[in-house]
Amino acid sequence: MYIRKATLGDAKDIAKVHVDSWKSTYKNIIPDEFLKKLSYDQRTDAWNSNISKEGNYVFVAENNEGEIVGFADCGKRENNNVNNSGDLTSIYLLKEYQGIGVSIEFLLKY
């Protein structure tokens, strides 16, 4: 597993992980109608914006084949008034990579 900072070229692959992980993780929790409407294109646009946003940091996890299988997003939320701090806003992994320590790797790496 390799953890690195995301680039704009990763937005499409991050979007795929985002949508696919929502569909597997939130099945039977969030209504199917909502999950079916999730769009790779819409998420790609959102991730292009997230990666470009100043003060926002996006990291990806790649498997041994170089495929993005997870991501983490962090920055400092407007309501965070603690000096020298930040907020982890999301960690998403494809289902087959959940439970094997990738989330911990994100936290330990950066």
Phi and psi in degrees as a GROMACS rama.xvg file:
@    title "Ramachandran Plot"
@    xaxis  label "Phi"
@    yaxis  label "Psi"
@TYPE xy
-127.443  128.61  TYR-2
-109.033  131.157  ILE-3
-149.362  165.023  ARG-4
-71.0347  137.972  LYS-5
-73.8848  152.069  ALA-6
-118.079  166.959  THR-7
-57.7266  -30.6264  LEU-8
-65.4804  -12.4966  GLY-9
-91.0901  -9.50543  ASP-10
-54.9227  -42.5582  ALA-11
-64.2244  -42.7622  LYS-12
-71.4151  -36.1417  ASP-13
-63.5116  -42.76  ILE-14
-59.2335  -40.6247  ALA-15
-63.8592  -45.1469  LYS-16
-61.6782  -42.8068  VAL-17
-59.4496  -52.6062  HIS-18
-65.0924  -48.8718  VAL-19
-64.6773  -38.308  ASP-20
-70.7279  -35.7291  SER-21
-61.618  -44.5633  TRP-22
-64.5947  -34.1705  LYS-23
-85.9996  -40.1915  SER-24
-73.7855  -39.132  THR-25
-101.789  9.14827  TYR-26
-59.0714  134.573  LYS-27
69.5421  6.69663  ASN-28
-112.47  -47.7275  ILE-29
-103.833  141.804  ILE-30
-53.908  138.195  PRO-31
-55.0091  -35.6538  ASP-32
-59.2907  -40.1658  GLU-33
-67.5189  -47.5524  PHE-34
-62.7365  -36.7341  LEU-35
-65.6217  -25.8411  LYS-36
-83.8267  -9.24702  LYS-37
-61.869  136.394  LEU-38
-124.562  131.57  SER-39
-60.4738  -43.0542  TYR-40
-63.0914  -45.3318  ASP-41
-62.8063  -43.9444  GLN-42
-67.0111  -35.5054  ARG-43
-60.8992  -45.0465  THR-44
-59.7466  -43.5144  ASP-45
-63.5901  -41.0336  ALA-46
-73.5583  -30.6825  TRP-47
-58.9242  -43.2563  ASN-48
-66.6107  -45.8033  SER-49
-61.3482  -43.0447  ASN-50
-66.9707  -35.4737  ILE-51
-79.5148  -19.9583  SER-52
-66.7608  126.098  LYS-53
-62.5716  135.453  GLU-54
85.0561  -0.78729  GLY-55
-105.589  139.827  ASN-56
-127.824  126.411  TYR-57
-121.98  131.535  VAL-58
-123.212  148.49  PHE-59
-120.274  152.98  VAL-60
-109.56  128.611  ALA-61
-111.965  143.075  GLU-62
-79.5723  -176.697  ASN-63
-65.5482  -16.5518  ASN-64
-93.3321  2.11218  GLU-65
83.2728  11.9505  GLY-66
-87.7699  138.263  GLU-67
-73.8252  122.969  ILE-68
-119.117  -3.08616  VAL-69
-169.258  167.442  GLY-70
-153.24  158.153  PHE-71
-132.974  145.001  ALA-72
-127.595  132.482  ASP-73
-150.041  162.82  CYS-74
177.432  -154.793  GLY-75
-124.36  117.285  LYS-76
-69.7968  152.68  ARG-77
-58.1051  -33.0445  GLU-78
-88.2011  5.38012  ASN-79
-88.8878  109.656  ASN-80
-104.801  12.4947  ASN-81
-85.642  125.376  VAL-82
-61.0593  145.885  ASN-83
53.4012  41.3584  ASN-84
-131.987  168.317  SER-85
-148.911  179.226  GLY-86
-129.048  131.328  ASP-87
-84.4717  115.077  LEU-88
-99.1884  -20.3882  THR-89
-165.217  148.009  SER-90
-138.155  121.622  ILE-91
-130.049  139.135  TYR-92
-134.678  147.712  LEU-93
-61.8436  149.132  LEU-94
-51.6436  -43.034  LYS-95
-70.0573  -9.50749  GLU-96
-108.068  1.81189  TYR-97
-78.2501  143.946  GLN-98
81.4514  11.7543  GLY-99
-117.035  11.9577  ILE-100
97.536  4.57234  GLY-101
-63.7426  -39.6429  VAL-102
-59.4213  -40.2639  SER-103
-66.0516  -38.1389  ILE-104
-59.8374  -41.5243  GLU-105
-57.0111  -48.3796  PHE-106
-68.2354  -36.938  LEU-107
-77.5066  -29.717  LEU-108
-70.3394  -38.7375  LYS-109
